[in-house]
């Protein structure tokens, strides 16, 4: 059996229950003033990878692995080290890191909630981290989870992006859906689902 590891970074897309869902949920419940609050200075580049690109990378990896297996079984020469796919790991990204809050505000803008850069209030990570910890402790006593947690603060402020050059050279991977198009698809799906749920409740 020949295998490889596919490592996607920052998955988002239709039916996404993490980034897209939480961003849209926040925008629907938060006041305009709250939407202007930003954790950190937005100087942190982040990988957001559209789910369709990740599926495409899996197909490419499977194709290359099958080709390698065929070569081994037919006793042909094995791939050179710089060509190998089996036994290797591949980062999969959209190859276009963006600043975390730029992505978040772009999602809000697609729902009609625009926050201009000059309207943003920067809240320092060093202050919000401890506040998130206190909120977790207090609300944890009641069996609840606060919106602001230490994890939320850290995730919003960390720099997190990777090179997918290895996947491009060995798998032939190239993102087929851009970050912007993927976000439009994801937000469009979320908005439509919310509209349908609203109609059901109104019946």
Secondary structure, DSSP 4 states (H G I P E B T S, - for coil): ----EEEE-SEESTT-TTHHHHHHHHHHHS-HHHHTEEES-S--EE--EEHHHHHHHHHHHHHHHHHHHHHHHTTPPPPPGGG--TT-EEEE--S--EEHHHHHHHHHHHTT----GGG-EEE-HHHHHHHHHHHHHHHHHTT---SS-HHHHHHHH--B----HHHHHHT----SS-HHHHHHHHHHHHHHHHHHHHHHHH-
